[in-house]
Amino acid sequence: MYRGIVLLVWLAALLACAPAPVTPTAPPTPQSTAPLVIYADAAAADVLRDIGVAFQQMYPAAQIEWTFAAPDALRAKLEAGARPDLIISADAALNQASQTRGGAAPKMIARDPLTLAVANANPAGLERAQDLNRVKLRVALARPETPLGKATRALLENFRHDADFGPDFPAQFYDSVTVQTDDARALLNALIAARADAGFVFSSDANIERARVQVFPIDPALNVAATYAVVALPSERDATPSLNFIKALTLPQAQTLWRDYGFEPIEK
């Protein structure tokens, strides 16, 4: 009897000292990383997507939400209240609008110079840009309101002051226009279809049709280029992803991609 009582007391003491059962807790829910929101000129979409892929290989957790459009459309989004993390554009008005909304100073990342394009058949027998002043041509020209049209007209003005072309060259060129287009793709198609002999396009545009057109360089002292820049806009979020992407735009791998697509990278 006595032993039974002692055993009961001992069991009670043991139970009192035992730790309370642990209630299992659910594992923490992974927190999704907010995407890096980037607005960019549609003209640079292909190379930027590839740079984005390289960036995500360096930062596997990074997500990128791209919006590619014409600069006017991107500027309208800004004016409507959109707040991307980064804007990449060759449009000075868009970059200025970004700064007006608190954006940092633009960082230049690449250039896209003009080049003279002709179809592979080269019906006018051109051998260099200076031949434009010596041969009667059918010319394709981008409309004046387009980025390509504005750049082409600025180039023609530069030619006016060069001895190889002379002051009458712009008027002669305009008189030779047989096709006007809304963009470079349409201009290149006109050359390939033999509806025009020559026309100016950005180097990256000619690169797309490199199997069907040939190009002649333009004196850098006279040439006009679209200069791409990146602008970081203010945000309450961590700025590290934006800064990392800006840096990635000028890394050696990115510079190779810029060149592969016909651009001229700007050294960091």
PyMOL commands that set and color helices and strands:
alter all, ss='L'
color gray80, all
select helices_A, chain A and resi 2-17+42-58+71-79+92-100+129-133+147-160+169-175+184-192+203-208+240-248+252-260
alter helices_A, ss='H'
color red, helices_A
select strands_A, chain A and resi 36-41+64-69+86-89+107-119+139-142+177-181+198-202+213-216+225-232+264-265
alter strands_A, ss='S'
color yellow, strands_A
deselect
rebuild
show_as cartoon
